[in-house]
Each structure stands twice: as structure tokens, then as C-alpha cells.
Amino acid sequence: MSKEGSMRSLRVAERVREELAKALSREVSDPMLMGIVISRVELTDDLSLARVYFRTLTVSDEPTDLKLVTTRLFRFGRRIRGAIGRRLGLRIAPEFRFMFDRGQDNAMRVQELLSEVDRELAERKPE
């Protein structure tokens, strides 16, 4: 799509992230969803699909726990989708797909590997 379309999707994605975060803090009574942080939202250019990346502060990142959290977020997203669309003035509210954000974990792993390489280079360096 055009650059204008992608700029709009970036702006709307940030607003969707803000609205989802507000809704999670105000409207959720599920203890498993209390410690959820919406880290980012990626919207398609036509605004029909929102990939919502989250981190959890209170639940482990074990696959079984994450699956349960994702299922509960999916139900929450279905319930709140229309309200968010109306708040943002969208004709059609995007469908939410919730995914655990592994970006921070990946960045820490890269940092660990770089530190390991630096240590090995320092050990090999002749004096």
C-alpha cells in the first residue's frame, strides 16, 4: 500500500495499544490477565488485523501458561473489539491476534552471545 496507508496504520496501531492497555487495567477481573503488558501492536495497512504482542509480569512464560493467557486474551479481545473501534472512530474494528512478545528475550540472548565472544577474544589476545 501507499506510504500514507502505512503511516496511518502505525498511528492507529499505537492508539489500539493504548486503548487495549487501558481496557486491561480497568475492565479485567481475571487474575491471570492482571499482569499483562501490551508491548506493541502491528496493524495491516487495511486496518483489518492487529497483531498484539504482550509480556506477562505475573504468569510464567511456560508454553502451557502462555497458551492459557493467550486464550483468555482472545476472549477479552472479542468482547472489547467493537468498543475500541468506536473509541478510535474506525468503520471496521481490527481483529486481534495475541502473541507473546519474545523480542526482549531474543535481545538478551544476543547480548549474552556478544559478551561471550568478547570474553573469548580477550582470552586469546596476546599481551
Phi and psi in degrees as GROMACS dihedral restraints (atoms count N, CA, C in turn):
[ dihedral_restraints ]
;  ai    aj    ak    al  type     phi  dphi    fc
    3     4     5     6     1   -74.6    20    10
    4     5     6     7     1   166.5    20    10
    6     7     8     9     1   -63.5    20    10
    7     8     9    10     1   -36.5    20    10
    9    10    11    12     1   -61.7    20    10
   10    11    12    13     1   -42.0    20    10
   12    13    14    15     1   -62.8    20    10
   13    14    15    16     1   -41.8    20    10
   15    16    17    18     1   -71.8    20    10
   16    17    18    19     1   -33.6    20    10
   18    19    20    21     1   -65.7    20    10
   19    20    21    22     1   -40.1    20    10
   21    22    23    24     1   -64.1    20    10
   22    23    24    25     1   -43.6    20    10
   24    25    26    27     1   -63.0    20    10
   25    26    27    28     1   -34.4    20    10
   27    28    29    30     1   -66.1    20    10
   28    29    30    31     1   -43.5    20    10
   30    31    32    33     1   -64.3    20    10
   31    32    33    34     1   -46.7    20    10
   33    34    35    36     1   -65.9    20    10
   34    35    36    37     1   -37.8    20    10
   36    37    38    39     1   -59.2    20    10
   37    38    39    40     1   -41.9    20    10
   39    40    41    42     1   -66.1    20    10
   40    41    42    43     1   -40.2    20    10
   42    43    44    45     1   -65.1    20    10
   43    44    45    46     1   -40.6    20    10
   45    46    47    48     1   -61.7    20    10
   46    47    48    49     1   -43.1    20    10
   48    49    50    51     1   -59.1    20    10
   49    50    51    52     1   -45.1    20    10
   51    52    53    54     1   -62.7    20    10
   52    53    54    55     1   -45.4    20    10
   54    55    56    57     1   -66.3    20    10
   55    56    57    58     1   -40.9    20    10
   57    58    59    60     1   -63.4    20    10
   58    59    60    61     1   -42.3    20    10
   60    61    62    63     1   -62.4    20    10
   61    62    63    64     1   -43.5    20    10
   63    64    65    66     1   -62.2    20    10
   64    65    66    67     1   -46.2    20    10
   66    67    68    69     1   -62.4    20    10
   67    68    69    70     1   -40.8    20    10
   69    70    71    72     1   -63.0    20    10
   70    71    72    73     1   -38.3    20    10
   72    73    74    75     1   -77.4    20    10
   73    74    75    76     1   -26.9    20    10
   75    76    77    78     1  -100.7    20    10
   76    77    78    79     1   -35.2    20    10
   78    79    80    81     1  -111.5    20    10
   79    80    81    82     1     3.7    20    10
   81    82    83    84     1  -107.0    20    10
   82    83    84    85     1   130.9    20    10
   84    85    86    87     1  -110.0    20    10
   85    86    87    88     1    -3.6    20    10
   87    88    89    90     1   -72.7    20    10
   88    89    90    91     1   116.2    20    10
   90    91    92    93     1   -59.2    20    10
   91    92    93    94     1   -28.4    20    10
   93    94    95    96     1   -69.9    20    10
   94    95    96    97     1   -22.8    20    10
   96    97    98    99     1   -99.7    20    10
   97    98    99   100     1    -0.3    20    10
   99   100   101   102     1   -65.3    20    10
  100   101   102   103     1   -36.6    20    10
  102   103   104   105     1   -98.5    20    10
  103   104   105   106     1    29.6    20    10
  105   106   107   108     1   -90.6    20    10
  106   107   108   109     1   134.4    20    10
  108   109   110   111     1  -118.0    20    10
  109   110   111   112     1   125.8    20    10
  111   112   113   114     1   -83.5    20    10
  112   113   114   115     1   109.9    20    10
  114   115   116   117     1   -84.6    20    10
  115   116   117   118     1   -35.6    20    10
  117   118   119   120     1  -166.0    20    10
  118   119   120   121     1   161.3    20    10
  120   121   122   123     1  -132.7    20    10
  121   122   123   124     1   132.6    20    10
  123   124   125   126     1  -115.5    20    10
  124   125   126   127     1   124.3    20    10
  126   127   128   129     1  -110.1    20    10
  127   128   129   130     1   142.7    20    10
  129   130   131   132     1   -68.8    20    10
  130   131   132   133     1   158.8    20    10
  132   133   134   135     1   -60.7    20    10
  133   134   135   136     1   -29.5    20    10
  135   136   137   138     1   -86.9    20    10
  136   137   138   139     1     4.7    20    10
  138   139   140   141     1    62.4    20    10
  139   140   141   142     1    20.5    20    10
  141   142   143   144     1   -89.8    20    10
  142   143   144   145     1   -21.4    20    10
  144   145   146   147     1  -134.7    20    10
  145   146   147   148     1   129.2    20    10
  147   148   149   150     1  -117.2    20    10
  148   149   150   151     1   119.3    20    10
  150   151   152   153     1   -89.4    20    10
  151   152   153   154     1   114.3    20    10
  153   154   155   156     1  -104.8    20    10
  154   155   156   157     1   113.8    20    10
  156   157   158   159     1   -95.9    20    10
  157   158   159   160     1   134.3    20    10
  159   160   161   162     1  -132.8    20    10
  160   161   162   163     1   158.5    20    10
  162   163   164   165     1  -123.2    20    10
  163   164   165   166     1   156.4    20    10
  165   166   167   168     1  -121.2    20    10
  166   167   168   169     1   136.1    20    10
  168   169   170   171     1   -99.0    20    10
  169   170   171   172     1   -23.1    20    10
  171   172   173   174     1  -112.5    20    10
  172   173   174   175     1   -16.6    20    10
  174   175   176   177     1  -112.2    20    10
  175   176   177   178     1   143.5    20    10
  177   178   179   180     1   -65.8    20    10
  178   179   180   181     1   161.7    20    10
  180   181   182   183     1   -97.4    20    10
  181   182   183   184     1    30.7    20    10
  183   184   185   186     1   -70.0    20    10
  184   185   186   187     1   144.3    20    10
  186   187   188   189     1   -53.7    20    10
  187   188   189   190     1   -39.3    20    10
  189   190   191   192     1   -68.4    20    10
  190   191   192   193     1   -40.3    20    10
  192   193   194   195     1   -66.6    20    10
  193   194   195   196     1   -42.6    20    10
  195   196   197   198     1   -63.9    20    10
  196   197   198   199     1   -36.4    20    10
  198   199   200   201     1   -64.4    20    10
  199   200   201   202     1   -42.4    20    10
  201   202   203   204     1   -64.0    20    10
  202   203   204   205     1   -44.9    20    10
  204   205   206   207     1   -62.4    20    10
  205   206   207   208     1   -44.3    20    10
  207   208   209   210     1   -61.9    20    10
  208   209   210   211     1   -40.9    20    10
  210   211   212   213     1   -62.2    20    10
  211   212   213   214     1   -43.6    20    10
  213   214   215   216     1   -68.0    20    10
  214   215   216   217     1   -37.2    20    10
  216   217   218   219     1   -65.4    20    10
  217   218   219   220     1   -38.5    20    10
  219   220   221   222     1   -59.3    20    10
  220   221   222   223     1   -46.2    20    10
  222   223   224   225     1   -62.3    20    10
  223   224   225   226     1   -43.8    20    10
  225   226   227   228     1   -60.3    20    10
  226   227   228   229     1   -44.5    20    10
  228   229   230   231     1   -62.0    20    10
  229   230   231   232     1   -40.2    20    10
  231   232   233   234     1   -62.6    20    10
  232   233   234   235     1   -39.7    20    10
  234   235   236   237     1   -69.5    20    10
  235   236   237   238     1   -36.9    20    10
  237   238   239   240     1   -97.8    20    10
  238   239   240   241     1    -8.9    20    10
  240   241   242   243     1   -51.8    20    10
  241   242   243   244     1   -51.3    20    10
  243   244   245   246     1   -62.7    20    10
  244   245   246   247     1   -41.7    20    10
  246   247   248   249     1   -62.7    20    10
  247   248   249   250     1   -41.5    20    10
  249   250   251   252     1   -66.2    20    10
  250   251   252   253     1   -42.3    20    10
  252   253   254   255     1   -57.8    20    10
  253   254   255   256     1   -42.6    20    10
  255   256   257   258     1   -67.1    20    10
  256   257   258   259     1   -43.0    20    10
  258   259   260   261     1   -60.3    20    10
  259   260   261   262     1   -33.9    20    10
  261   262   263   264     1   -92.2    20    10
  262   263   264   265     1    -3.3    20    10
  264   265   266   267     1    71.9    20    10
  265   266   267   268     1    32.8    20    10
  267   268   269   270     1   -93.0    20    10
  268   269   270   271     1   138.6    20    10
  270   271   272   273     1   -65.0    20    10
  271   272   273   274     1   -44.8    20    10
  273   274   275   276     1  -125.2    20    10
  274   275   276   277     1   124.2    20    10
  276   277   278   279     1   -76.1    20    10
  277   278   279   280     1   141.6    20    10
  279   280   281   282     1   -69.1    20    10
  280   281   282   283     1   151.2    20    10
  282   283   284   285     1   -80.1    20    10
  283   284   285   286     1   136.4    20    10
  285   286   287   288     1   -97.2    20    10
  286   287   288   289     1   132.6    20    10
  288   289   290   291     1  -120.8    20    10
  289   290   291   292     1   116.9    20    10
  291   292   293   294     1   -94.5    20    10
  292   293   294   295     1   135.0    20    10
  294   295   296   297     1  -141.3    20    10
  295   296   297   298     1   138.6    20    10
  297   298   299   300     1   -67.4    20    10
  298   299   300   301     1   131.9    20    10
  300   301   302   303     1   -86.8    20    10
  301   302   303   304     1   107.5    20    10
  303   304   305   306     1   -93.6    20    10
  304   305   306   307     1     4.4    20    10
  306   307   308   309     1   -56.4    20    10
  307   308   309   310     1   -45.1    20    10
  309   310   311   312     1   -65.0    20    10
  310   311   312   313     1   -41.1    20    10
  312   313   314   315     1   -62.6    20    10
  313   314   315   316     1   -43.0    20    10
  315   316   317   318     1   -64.6    20    10
  316   317   318   319     1   -40.1    20    10
  318   319   320   321     1   -64.4    20    10
  319   320   321   322     1   -40.8    20    10
  321   322   323   324     1   -65.2    20    10
  322   323   324   325     1   -38.3    20    10
  324   325   326   327     1   -65.2    20    10
  325   326   327   328     1   -42.3    20    10
  327   328   329   330     1   -61.6    20    10
  328   329   330   331     1   -42.7    20    10
  330   331   332   333     1   -61.9    20    10
  331   332   333   334     1   -40.7    20    10
  333   334   335   336     1   -61.6    20    10
  334   335   336   337     1   -44.7    20    10
  336   337   338   339     1   -64.1    20    10
  337   338   339   340     1   -41.0    20    10
  339   340   341   342     1   -64.9    20    10
  340   341   342   343     1   -39.4    20    10
  342   343   344   345     1   -64.1    20    10
  343   344   345   346     1   -39.5    20    10
  345   346   347   348     1   -63.7    20    10
  346   347   348   349     1   -42.9    20    10
  348   349   350   351     1   -62.7    20    10
  349   350   351   352     1   -43.8    20    10
  351   352   353   354     1   -59.6    20    10
  352   353   354   355     1   -42.4    20    10
  354   355   356   357     1   -62.7    20    10
  355   356   357   358     1   -44.6    20    10
  357   358   359   360     1   -63.7    20    10
  358   359   360   361     1   -40.5    20    10
  360   361   362   363     1   -65.1    20    10
  361   362   363   364     1   -39.2    20    10
  363   364   365   366     1   -66.0    20    10
  364   365   366   367     1   -36.3    20    10
  366   367   368   369     1   -68.7    20    10
  367   368   369   370     1   -34.8    20    10
  369   370   371   372     1   -80.8    20    10
  370   371   372   373     1   -20.5    20    10
  372   373   374   375     1   -66.5    20    10
  373   374   375   376     1   122.7    20    10
  375   376   377   378     1   -73.0    20    10
  376   377   378   379     1   147.6    20    10
